[in-house]
Amino acid sequence: MASKFGLVGLNESAYWELATDGIKVTAICPGWTNTDMAIQGGAPLKSEEMIQPSDIFKAILWLLNLSPSARIREIILECDKSVF
């Protein structure tokens, strides 16, 4: 968990530092994602209850289709049946 927090912090730093150069930085933070790694790692959800890789792809496409003036710092994708 601490490493994810560190990556979000690094993202925020890059978001602000690179903005003056016209470079956009977005962190995409998905919850349990239906991947082999999640399943082998003991995900507490069924495959169909997890975020699908296609959902992450759609989020990336959405980002790429925003107007040049739009900036998104972070996208958080959560499962409908999140386990806390």
N, C-alpha and C positions, 0 to 999 in steps of 0.2 A: 504494500500500500504506500509506503514512503517513497518508493521509486516512482510510482505514478504521480504522486504529489510533486516530486522533483521535476518530472517531465512537463507537467502543467506550468510550473514556475519558470522553467527554461523557455517554454513556449511564450509565456506572457512577456518575458524579457525580450525575446526576439521580435514579438509582435510590435512592441513600442520602438525598439532600436532600428528595425528595418523599415518602419513606416515612412521615414524621411526619404528613403531610397525608392519608394513606390512598391516595396515588396510586402505582400500580404502573408500572414502566418495564421493558421487556424489549427487548434488542437481538436481532434475528433476522439471523444472518450466514450467508447461503447461499453455497456455492461456485458453480461454473458453473451458471447457470440457463438453461433452454431458452427464451430470449427472442430477439426480432429483434436487440436490441442485442448480445447475446453472439455470435450467429451472424455478424453484420456485423463484429464486433470481432475475429473470427478465433479463436473458441473452439477449443481443441485436441481437443474431444470431439464425437462425433456427437450429434444432438439427443436420441436415446433414452438416451444415457449421462449426460446432464446432469440436474440436479435439475429437476423439473417444477414449473411455477407452482402446480399443484394441491397439491404437497407443502407449499409455503409457506402456502397457504391453510389446509390441515389443521393445521399447527403453530399458526396464529393461532386457529383454532377450539378447539384443545386448550387454549391459554392462557385463552381466554374461559370455558371450562367448568370451570376449576379452582375449588376452594373459595376463599372470600374470604381465608382465612389463608395460602394458598400464594402464594409470590413466586418468580419465575424471572428471574434477572438477564440470562441470555444463552442463546440457542439457536444452535448451530452445525450447519448442514446441509452435509454433504460428499458429493461424488459418489463412487460406488463405485470409479470409475476416475480418482481425482484425479491431476492432473499437478502435480508439485512442481518 
